[in-house]
Amino acid sequence: MHPTREHVDRTTATEALGPALAAEESTDQQMQAIVQARYGSADVLELRTIDRPEIAADEVLIEVHAAGVDRGVWHLMTGQPYLVRLAGFGVLKPKNPVLGLDVAGRVVAIGDDVTRFQPGDEVFGIGKGSYAQYTTADQNKLAEKPTNATFEQAAVAAVSGITALEALTDVGHVEPGQKVLIVGAAGGVGTYAVQLAKALGAEVTGVSGPGMTDTVRAIGADHVLDYTQEDFVDGRSRYDLILDIGGRNSISRLRSVLTS
């Protein structure tokens, strides 16, 4: 996938915290991590020395080389909307005090039931608190890092990439030649959706703000609409599949340009 401005702007946690992580030595059984004891703004985040996480039988321990920062991190940090808390992340305070999901790094230990990876393997995927020197992850939420991708590139791929892929395939059942409309094409999920839809053979129309139309076009969209200048439901075009990333449009509004 081509890098996008959002992916470039999303600083990886290990780069941003490198000097701080090196400021205090940790023991073999401890690590440096960004933790939060309560929900709130970025002011609730602290750099602390904590115990390394223990792995379950189906988990691996990863030495973190890079960790992605996306919009979902903000939701987990603030606990907003409240549904996030009810989804299992902790009602009154975070269940896992270490923030971060997207991760890329090297396996350093494996659980008894792990069959897919060995210590030394370079992996990426979804961890359980990736803003730390080490994190754990279920073996089924990891994949081998491609050799032609850096740790930083891999670290921003999992959550947004999986969301886009499942929307297009598992839910949308996109087929070659179909017309796909992606509203929010310049965001984390949207940029992956544009590229994946093109790779799956669709004709892609991307909707974004005025400052990102060139980016959406550069990553492969066949048509690009600036929502401040054009209304994508003007009736001139109809689409076989519509992905509304932000969810700000009513179902009736979207259906008005959806094929039967």
Secondary structure as the mmCIF struct_conf table of DSSP 4:
data_model
#
loop_
_struct_conf.conf_type_id
_struct_conf.id
_struct_conf.beg_label_comp_id
_struct_conf.beg_label_asym_id
_struct_conf.beg_label_seq_id
_struct_conf.end_label_comp_id
_struct_conf.end_label_asym_id
_struct_conf.end_label_seq_id
HELX_RH_AL_P HELX_RH_AL_P1 ARG A 5 ASP A 9
BEND BEND1 ARG A 10 ARG A 10
HELX_RH_AL_P HELX_RH_AL_P2 ALA A 13 LEU A 21
TURN_TY1_P TURN_TY1_P1 ALA A 22 ALA A 22
BEND BEND2 ALA A 23 GLU A 24
TURN_TY1_P TURN_TY1_P2 ASP A 28 GLN A 29
STRN STRN1 GLN A 30 GLN A 36
BEND BEND3 ALA A 37 ARG A 38
BEND BEND4 GLY A 40 SER A 41
HELX_RH_3T_P HELX_RH_3T_P1 ALA A 42 VAL A 44
STRN STRN2 LEU A 45 ASP A 51
HELX_LH_PP_P HELX_LH_PP_P1 ARG A 52 ILE A 55
TURN_TY1_P TURN_TY1_P3 ALA A 57 ASP A 58
STRN STRN3 GLU A 59 ALA A 67
HELX_RH_AL_P HELX_RH_AL_P3 ARG A 71 THR A 78
TURN_TY1_P TURN_TY1_P4 GLY A 79 GLY A 79
BEND BEND5 PRO A 81 PRO A 81
TURN_TY1_P TURN_TY1_P5 TYR A 82 TYR A 82
HELX_RH_AL_P HELX_RH_AL_P4 LEU A 83 VAL A 84
HELX_RH_PI_P HELX_RH_PI_P1 ARG A 85 PHE A 89
BEND BEND6 VAL A 91 LYS A 93
BEND BEND7 LYS A 95 PRO A 97
STRN STRN4 VAL A 98 VAL A 98
STRN STRN5 ASP A 102 ILE A 110
TURN_TY1_P TURN_TY1_P6 ASP A 112 ASP A 113
BEND BEND8 ARG A 116 ARG A 116
TURN_TY1_P TURN_TY1_P7 PRO A 119 GLY A 120
STRN STRN6 GLU A 122 ILE A 126
BEND BEND9 LYS A 128 LYS A 128
BEND BEND10 TYR A 131 TYR A 131
STRN STRN7 ALA A 132 ALA A 132
BEND BEND11 GLN A 133 GLN A 133
STRN STRN8 TYR A 134 ASP A 138
HELX_RH_3T_P HELX_RH_3T_P2 GLN A 139 LYS A 141
STRN STRN9 LEU A 142 GLU A 144
HELX_LH_PP_P HELX_LH_PP_P2 LYS A 145 PRO A 146
TURN_TY1_P TURN_TY1_P8 THR A 147 ASN A 148
BEND BEND12 ALA A 149 ALA A 149
HELX_RH_AL_P HELX_RH_AL_P5 PHE A 151 ALA A 155
TURN_TY1_P TURN_TY1_P9 VAL A 156 ALA A 157
HELX_RH_AL_P HELX_RH_AL_P6 ALA A 158 GLU A 166
HELX_RH_PI_P HELX_RH_PI_P2 ALA A 167 VAL A 171
TURN_TY1_P TURN_TY1_P10 GLY A 172 GLY A 172
TURN_TY1_P TURN_TY1_P11 PRO A 176 GLY A 177
STRN STRN10 LYS A 179 VAL A 183
TURN_TY1_P TURN_TY1_P12 GLY A 184 ALA A 186
BEND BEND13 GLY A 187 GLY A 187
HELX_RH_AL_P HELX_RH_AL_P7 GLY A 188 ALA A 199
TURN_TY1_P TURN_TY1_P13 LEU A 200 GLY A 201
STRN STRN11 GLU A 203 SER A 208
TURN_TY1_P TURN_TY1_P14 PRO A 210 GLY A 211
BEND BEND14 MET A 212 MET A 212
HELX_RH_AL_P HELX_RH_AL_P8 THR A 213 ALA A 218
TURN_TY1_P TURN_TY1_P15 ILE A 219 GLY A 220
BEND BEND15 ASP A 222 ASP A 222
STRN STRN12 HIS A 223 ASP A 226
TURN_TY1_P TURN_TY1_P16 TYR A 227 GLN A 229
TURN_TY1_P TURN_TY1_P17 PHE A 232 VAL A 233
BEND BEND16 ASP A 234 ARG A 236
STRN STRN13 TYR A 239 TYR A 239
BEND BEND17 ASP A 240 ASP A 240
STRN STRN14 LEU A 241 ASP A 244
BEND BEND18 ILE A 245 GLY A 246
BEND BEND19 ASN A 249 ASN A 249
HELX_RH_AL_P HELX_RH_AL_P9 ILE A 251 ARG A 255
TURN_TY1_P TURN_TY1_P18 SER A 256 VAL A 257
STRN STRN15 LEU A 258 LEU A 258
#
